[in-house]
C-alpha cells in the first residue's frame, strides 16, 4: 500500500509504512495535546477528498482535528448557469456538444446534459479536448463545442487545443469555458466571515502545474499553514502532520510534501501556454456565487473560438435546489451528513446537488465510504 510513499522495495514496504504511520499518528496526538484547541484543516482537491474517506483517515487522527472538504471538485463547482449554457448550445441545430463523462449527470436548472441527450440533443462524451477538435475537422458541416471544465490541471490541455484549432483554422470548433482557478478561491474562503480554517492541504495535481508561489499569500497575508500533499494515505497523514507542526510552533508557511512530483516552479511551459490563450475572468461557482478573477476566458486573439460569444446561450437563473447544502459543504461550513437531503432524497443514483454527482464530490465519497 505504501510502496511509492516509503520508497522501500519489496515486502518490507508495508511493515515499514505502518511503523512510520504509527509514529506520525503518535506525534499528531502529542502536538494536538500541546496546542490544546480543536483544529480545522481543509483539503481543496477532489482526489484528496475521496482518499481521506476511502482510507478512513478521520478515524485514525486525533478527534480534535476536523477535516473539511473545500471547493476542490471541478464537477461540483460547475454552476447551474454554466450547465444550462451547455444544454442551450447542445440543443441548437447542427451542433455537437462534447464533454467529459462526469459532467453528464450534473443538474442544471431544469435538466442535465444526459437528459438533454435523451431528448435528442447531440451530446457526446470524450476523454480529451483534442478528440473534439478531430471530430470538428472530420465533420466540417457541424459546429463542435467542447464544454471545458476543470482547474489548472486540465486548462493547459484546453489551451493547447484552442491553439491547435487557431493554427489549423478549424472554424467550426469552439469551447464553452467553465474553467476555475484555485488560489483566488482560497482567498475568497479566507475572506468569508463564516469560514473557519486553521490550515490547508493543498492539491497535488493542480500544484504540478502552478507550483508553490501562487499559494504564498495564504501564509504571508492570512498566517495559515499550507502543505502540498500526495495521495497515498501515508502522504496525506504526513501533510496533516506538517500543518500541525507549523501550528504548534506558531509558524505559517507553504511547504511541499510531494517533491517527487511537484516542483516549486510548477510546469512553466504549461503555465505559459495557459496564460497565452486565457486571461482571468469572474466565474460562477455552484452554491457559492461569483468569485472575481477565478475563471478563465479566451483572450481577444482567440475570441472566434468562444462558444458563449458565438451562440449566446440561454440560461435560466434558477437557484440551487431548496434544502441542498452543497454550497455550504464546498465552503467547509457543513459536512455532508449535515445536509437534510443526504442519503435519503439525495443519493448517487438520484443526485440533487453536484456534490453527490461526481465520484470526487464530498457527498458521494461520504455516501460510498461512510460519512
C-alpha positions in Angstrom: 0.0 0.0 0.0 2.8 2.4 0.8 5.4 1.2 -1.8 5.6 4.6 -3.6 5.4 6.6 -0.4 8.1 4.8 1.6 10.4 4.4 -1.4 11.3 0.9 0.0 11.2 -2.0 -2.5 9.7 -5.4 -1.8 7.8 -6.9 1.2 9.4 -4.6 3.8 7.4 -1.6 2.5 4.0 -2.3 4.2 5.6 -3.1 7.5 7.9 -0.1 7.4 5.0 2.1 6.2 2.8 1.0 9.1 5.6 1.8 11.5 6.1 5.3 10.1 2.3 5.8 10.2 2.1 4.9 13.9 5.0 7.3 14.6 3.2 10.1 12.7 -0.1 9.5 14.5 1.6 9.4 17.9 3.2 12.8 17.1 -0.1 14.2 16.0 -1.7 13.2 19.3 1.2 14.8 21.2 1.1 18.0 19.2 -2.6 18.5 19.4 -2.5 17.9 23.1 0.1 20.7 23.3 -1.9 23.0 21.1 -4.9 22.5 23.3 -7.7 23.5 21.0 -9.7 22.0 18.1 -8.2 22.4 14.6 -10.0 22.6 11.3 -8.0 21.7 8.2 -9.3 21.9 4.7 -8.4 19.8 1.6 -9.1 21.5 -1.7 -8.7 18.6 -4.1 -11.4 16.1 -5.0 -8.9 13.2 -5.1 -7.8 14.0 -1.6 -11.5 14.1 -0.5 -12.0 10.6 -1.9 -8.8 9.1 -0.4 -9.5 10.6 3.0 -12.9 8.9 3.1 -11.6 5.7 1.5 -8.7 5.2 3.9 -10.8 6.2 7.0 -8.2 8.9 7.8 -10.7 10.8 10.1 -10.9 7.8 12.3 -7.2 7.4 12.9 -6.1 11.0 13.5 -6.9 12.8 16.8 -10.6 13.7 17.2 -9.6 17.3 17.8 -8.7 17.6 14.1 -11.7 18.2 11.8 -11.0 17.6 8.1 -13.2 19.8 5.8 -13.7 19.4 2.1 -13.3 22.6 0.2 -14.2 23.5 -3.4 -11.7 21.1 -5.0 -14.0 19.0 -7.1 -14.4 20.7 -10.6 -17.7 19.0 -11.4 -19.1 20.1 -8.0 -18.3 23.8 -8.5 -19.6 24.0 -12.1 -22.6 26.3 -11.8 -26.2 25.8 -12.8 -25.7 28.7 -15.2 -22.8 27.0 -17.0 -24.7 23.7 -17.3 -27.7 25.5 -18.7 -25.5 27.3 -21.2 -24.1 24.0 -22.3 -27.6 22.5 -22.7 -28.7 25.6 -24.6 -25.9 25.2 -27.1 -26.4 21.4 -27.4 -30.0 21.9 -28.5 -29.1 24.2 -31.3 -29.3 22.7 -34.8 -26.4 21.0 -36.4 -24.4 21.3 -33.2 -22.4 18.7 -31.3 -21.6 19.4 -27.6 -18.6 17.4 -26.3 -17.9 17.0 -22.6 -16.1 14.9 -20.0 -18.2 12.0 -18.8 -18.6 13.2 -15.2 -20.4 16.3 -16.4 -23.3 14.4 -18.0 -25.4 14.0 -14.8 -24.7 17.4 -13.2 -28.1 19.1 -12.6 -28.8 22.3 -14.4 -31.8 24.5 -13.8 -34.3 22.1 -15.3 -32.3 19.1 -16.5 -28.9 17.6 -17.0 -26.9 17.0 -20.2 -27.8 13.4 -20.0 -31.5 14.3 -20.0 -31.0 16.8 -22.8 -29.3 14.0 -24.9 -32.3 11.7 -24.2 -34.5 14.4 -25.8 -32.4 14.5 -29.0 -29.5 16.9 -28.3 -26.2 15.7 -29.7 -24.1 15.4 -26.6 -21.0 13.2 -26.7 -18.5 12.1 -24.1 -14.8 12.2 -24.9 -11.7 12.0 -22.8 -9.6 14.6 -24.4 -10.3 18.0 -26.0 -8.1 17.0 -28.9 -10.7 14.3 -29.7 -13.3 17.1 -30.0 -11.0 19.0 -32.3 -10.5 15.9 -34.5 -14.3 15.5 -34.6 -14.7 19.0 -35.8 -12.1 18.5 -38.5 -13.8 15.3 -39.7 -17.3 16.9 -39.7 -16.8 20.4 -41.2 -20.6 20.8 -41.7 -21.2 20.6 -37.9 -20.5 23.0 -35.1 -18.5 21.2 -32.5 -18.3 22.7 -29.0 -16.2 21.4 -26.1 -17.6 22.1 -22.6 -14.3 23.0 -20.9 -14.4 22.4 -17.2 -11.7 21.8 -14.5 -8.9 23.6 -12.7 -5.3 24.4 -13.7 -4.7 20.7 -14.2 -6.8 20.5 -17.3 -6.9 24.1 -18.6 -3.4 23.9 -20.3 -4.8 20.9 -22.3 -7.7 23.1 -23.4 -5.4 26.0 -24.2 -3.3 23.7 -26.4 -6.4 22.5 -28.2 -7.5 26.1 -28.9 -4.1 27.0 -30.2 -4.2 24.0 -32.5 -7.6 25.0 -33.8 -6.3 28.5 -34.4 -3.2 27.3 -36.3 -5.2 24.8 -38.4 -8.1 27.3 -38.9 -10.7 24.8 -37.7 -13.6 27.4 -37.7 -16.3 25.0 -36.7 -14.7 24.3 -33.3 -15.2 26.3 -30.1 -15.1 25.9 -26.4 -17.5 26.9 -23.6 -15.1 27.8 -20.8 -16.2 26.9 -17.3 -12.6 26.8 -16.0 -11.8 27.7 -12.4 -8.6 28.6 -10.7 -7.7 27.5 -7.2 -5.6 30.2 -5.4 -8.1 33.1 -5.5 -10.8 30.7 -4.5 -8.8 30.1 -1.3 -8.6 33.8 -0.8 -12.4 34.1 -1.1 -12.8 31.3 1.6 -10.3 33.1 3.9 -12.2 36.4 3.5 -15.6 34.8 4.2 -16.7 35.5 7.8 -18.4 32.2 8.3 -15.5 30.0 7.2 -13.0 29.0 9.9 -9.9 27.1 8.7 -6.6 26.6 10.5 -4.6 25.2 7.6 -4.9 23.9 4.0 -4.0 20.5 2.5 -3.1 21.9 -1.0 -3.9 19.9 -4.2 -1.2 17.8 -5.7 -2.4 17.7 -9.3 -3.0 21.5 -9.6 0.3 22.2 -8.0 2.2 20.2 -10.6 1.1 23.0 -13.0 1.2 26.2 -10.9 3.9 25.3 -8.3 4.1 26.8 -4.8 4.4 30.5 -5.3 0.7 31.2 -6.1 -0.2 30.0 -2.6 2.3 32.2 -0.7 -0.4 34.7 0.2 -2.2 32.1 2.3 0.8 32.0 4.8 2.0 35.6 4.3 -1.3 37.5 4.4 -3.5 35.2 6.4 -1.0 33.4 8.6 -2.3 29.9 7.7 -0.1 26.9 7.2 -0.5 25.2 3.8 1.1 22.0 2.6 1.1 20.4 -0.9 0.3 16.7 -0.3 0.3 13.5 -2.3 -2.5 11.0 -2.4 -1.3 7.8 -0.5 -2.7 7.5 3.0 0.8 8.0 4.4 1.3 11.1 2.3 -1.9 12.6 3.5 -1.1 11.9 7.1 2.3 13.4 6.6 0.8 16.6 5.1 -1.6 16.9 8.1 1.4 16.4 10.5 3.4 19.1 8.7 0.5 21.6 9.1 0.0 20.7 12.8 3.8 21.1 13.4 3.6 24.6 12.0 0.6 25.5 14.2 2.4 24.1 17.3 5.4 26.3 16.5 3.3 29.4 15.7 4.5 29.3 12.1 2.8 29.8 8.8 4.4 28.8 5.5 3.8 26.9 2.3 5.5 23.5 2.3 5.9 20.8 -0.3 5.3 17.2 0.9 5.1 15.9 -2.6 8.5 16.8 -4.0 8.8 13.8 -6.3 6.0 15.2 -8.4 5.6 18.9 -7.6 8.4 21.4 -8.2 8.4 24.9 -6.6 8.1 26.5 -10.0 5.5 24.1 -11.3 5.4 23.5 -15.0 6.4 26.8 -16.6 5.6 25.7 -20.1 2.1 24.7 -19.2 1.6 28.0 -17.4 3.0 29.9 -20.4 0.5 28.4 -22.9 -2.3 28.8 -20.4 -1.6 32.5 -20.0 -1.1 32.9 -23.7 -4.6 31.6 -24.6 -6.6 32.6 -21.5 -7.0 35.6 -19.2 -8.6 35.8 -15.8 -12.3 36.4 -15.6 -15.1 36.3 -13.0 -16.6 32.9 -12.5 -19.8 31.4 -11.1 -19.1 28.7 -8.5 -22.0 26.4 -7.7 -23.5 27.2 -4.3 -21.0 30.0 -3.7 -21.7 32.6 -6.3 -19.5 34.8 -8.4 -15.8 34.9 -7.4 -13.8 37.7 -9.1 -10.8 36.6 -11.1 -11.3 32.8 -10.5 -12.3 31.9 -14.1 -10.6 31.8 -17.4 -11.8 33.4 -20.7 -10.2 33.3 -24.1 -8.0 36.3 -25.0 -9.2 38.6 -27.8 -7.0 36.9 -30.3 -8.9 33.7 -29.9 -12.4 35.1 -29.5 -13.7 33.2 -32.6 -13.4 30.0 -30.5 -15.5 31.3 -27.7 -18.8 29.4 -27.8 -20.6 31.8 -25.5 -19.9 34.7 -27.8 -20.8 32.6 -30.9 -24.0 31.0 -29.6 -25.3 33.5 -27.0 -26.7 30.6 -24.9 -29.8 31.0 -22.8 -29.5 30.4 -19.1 -32.4 30.1 -16.6 -31.0 31.8 -13.4 -32.6 29.0 -11.4 -31.4 29.0 -7.8 -29.9 26.0 -6.1 -32.4 23.2 -5.1 -34.2 24.0 -1.8 -32.5 22.4 1.3 -29.4 21.4 -0.7 -26.3 22.2 1.3 -23.8 21.7 -1.5 -22.6 25.4 -1.3 -22.0 25.2 2.4 -20.2 21.9 2.1 -18.0 23.3 -0.7 -17.0 26.2 1.6 -16.4 23.9 4.6 -19.2 25.4 6.6 -21.0 22.0 6.7 -20.1 18.3 6.3 -22.2 16.1 4.0 -24.1 14.4 6.8 -25.4 17.8 8.0 -27.4 18.2 4.8 -31.0 17.2 5.3 -31.2 15.6 1.9 -28.1 13.4 2.3 -28.6 9.7 1.8 -32.4 10.0 1.6 -33.6 12.4 -1.1 -30.1 12.8 -2.5 -28.1 9.7 -3.4 -25.6 8.9 -6.2 -28.4 7.3 -8.2 -30.7 10.3 -7.8 -28.4 13.3 -7.1 -30.0 16.6 -6.1 -26.7 18.6 -5.8 -23.5 18.4 -7.7 -21.5 17.2 -4.6 -23.3 13.9 -5.0 -22.8 13.5 -8.8 -19.0 13.3 -9.1 -17.1 10.4 -7.6 -14.8 13.2 -6.2 -17.6 15.0 -4.6 -17.6 15.0 -0.8 -21.2 13.9 -0.6 -20.6 11.0 -3.0 -17.5 10.0 -1.1 -19.2 10.2 2.2 -22.1 8.1 0.9 -19.9 5.4 -0.5 -17.3 5.1 2.3 -19.3 6.4 5.3 -19.5 10.0 6.4 
